[in-house]
Amino acid sequence: MKVNKLIKIIGAVLIIVIITMGVFAYLLRSLISSDAIKQYLLPVAEEYIGRKINVEDIKISIFSGITVKGVSVAEKAGEKNSAGGEKFITFGTVDIRYNLWKLLKRELVLQSIYFSQPKINIIRNSDGTYNFSDIIERIDKKGESDKSTKGKGKGPEGEKNKNINFSINKIIFKGGFVRFIDKKTKPDGSLKSELADINLTLRGKSFSEPVDVLMQGMLEDVKGGGKGIPIALKGNVDFKARGFHLDGELKGIKPASFSDYVGTSLTDFISVKDISADFPFTALADDYEKEIKISSAPKISGSSGTFTPSVTATLKDIKNTPRYLMDISVKNTSLPLLISFLSADSRKKLDGVEIKSGTIDGVFNVNGSSEEESKVSYNGDVKLRAVKGLISDYPGLPLDIEGSALINSKGITFIANPLKLAGSDFEIKGTSVSQDKGMQNIILDIKSPFLNIDNIIKGMAKNDVKRKDKGKQHNGNKGKSAGKKDSAGGKEPLNIEANLKASSVQYNNVKFNDLKSNMKYTGGRLLVDALQFRLNDGTVSGSADVDLSNDEPSYTGKADIEKGGVADIIKILSPDFKGSIEGTITGNAAVSGSGAKWEKIKDKLQGEGKIIFGNITVSNIKAIDKVADFLKLDELKKIQFKDGDVKFKIDDGEVKYDELKLTGDSIKVKSDGDVGFDKSLDCRIELKVSPALSSKILKNNDFVSLLQDDSGWVAVPLKLKGTTDSPNVGFSSKAVNKTIIEKGKNLLKEKLFKLFNKNSSSNFYSSSDSES
């Protein structure tokens, strides 16, 4: 009895379960049938986003879920994507897993949605909008409408919300791609990039709350092709507030592939051709349409090495005209390495200097937009430490620099202190400012406690052969680069103004003090104004105008000397001069000419001037020693003059002088003639010797007595020929004859006069006697 009762109870339970399951299955199939989905869900979704949605096939499993094949979302009516199609998004399949128990309560809780092979075409239009902007706008409006109608009557939307609630816990995208076409930057649509092989997972209770994001993919360069760039991403996204916090990394990114996105302001400055980078980053946004903040420490690699700057960036106004604020900092980074990353045009600005070692600390700020190149601005603060280098054409000129620079969009303000060049120390302050038409204005303030020009010249001479070889190459291209023309054919767009001060200077082993000069270079022309320095107790001042726009420079110059030391001036102007001249000179000179080397300079040099001598002592000069030997008068080998003056002209490769006058206690000189730059001599000299010395000349030259005046001074006419190294001295026969004849005439006149006077007196007395 008991057994039968138990069987009845079990049977009843089974019947109830079967009936319940049947009812449940019936209800479930009626709720989620294929027709129901197409009839209800697709129109709701289409209404929600304002786009046509197509589905090829739907398979429903009551317990496992729904599989949808061939899903596509159309582009906005009348528009096409980059491939010419009309589909905004397509999916190979969409697998949906739901919660049955929640569904019975008319709550559609989707445990997961799995999208396979998604293909998404994102287009930024020429007006800055996107091909999904209308969807976002529509969703935003509906959100506002839902808020306004919440709790008010029934209405269509209110009725739907009452009938069924949606929530999604996890979304997965697998395979496929997201393609981005930027028609605002390039209207023809040729600027593309693509994220392929996507593996994206979104996890969360609801899209009204932040969801976790995990993604991997391959960033392809549609423009250039080639190997893709792996990208990984994780974090969370708040779709409701449009915020996110994401950590990610791009590996092996090639900046050259994306140069079109950053514009020419960056690529003109940095070489992106052979650079690759690993780019770990963190991205944050409270509202990604308003502002996104990114921080990174990218590992940037090139042919010369690797460095890791610190980068922070803020992107603003993403929806309309995106702008960026970027901070880049480097610390204790190799300067030669950074230079290797500069573009060819940027490296040209360093032509002439070869940096061997040194480090740089710097912070750079960039503000702008790739869409508005003219509005891009930047600034930076840089410090250079222990920089060592060479002047490229002169490896014998070592260069050491410690300095700093402030950089902005218009120019650079820099300080080099100290800058050591071939044993000379400099403190250089300057600014470099870019102006319209590419013109660069550089203003320099240069100070040096000791400027050793001798060491600089020695360093330049060490590489003279190399410079000659370069000169041959330059001459081979003569006319192509003459005058350093810019691309437009004009003069080099560079202006330089420099103010130079040196406390002490050494040149040709002569030291002088308080060198000051103002210089200006523009359009291939160098103007030197207010040049001045102290030489012993005297001063030298001058100016020059040098045209450097051609292969052979041309120039004009003026100089004034006030009581300058003769010996030092001779060493400065002619270091090979043999002999000794002591004393001071005051005078002026003006010269003009052309040529870069002495062989050409001497043929084109022209000029004139006047010199006044003071307390001159002359000794050990071959030409004068030769005169002393010729006259057998050793006192001429060292002569002292109280004063004197001379006028001269420079032309045809020689110095032509006249009216040279030198006055001493025992020697007086008058001279005129020519001294050639080839050392040739053609001089006429009248040497006047005092009575104390004339007796020595009379002993050896009897006829010289005929040249003696009444006061006992002897005027000896001489001619000087040959060269400064091998002079020839002789009497000027023409002058001697003229003097003797003139003196003979005077003697004859004197004797005739005396004789005439004597005869006249005798005749007078005779006549008187006769008459008486």
LINNORVEN-V579177 format. One record per helix or strand of 2 or more residues. SS is the DSSP state (H for helix, E for strand). FROM is the first residue (numbers start at 1). LEN is the number of residues. Records with the same first field share a line. If there is no record, write none. Layout:
SS->FROM-LEN  FROM-LEN
This chain:
H->2-31  34-16  100-5  133-17  156-8  255-8  264-4  335-6  344-5  373-3  436-3  453-9  464-13  566-8  598-7  622-10  634-4  691-10  702-6  733-39
E->53-2  57-5  65-10  87-12  107-10  119-6  165-4  170-5  177-6  192-12  211-10  229-10  243-11  276-12  291-6  299-4  305-3  310-7  323-12  353-16  377-15  394-15  411-11  424-11  440-13  494-14  510-13  525-11  538-10  554-12  580-15  606-14  638-14  654-10  667-10  680-10  714-10  727-5
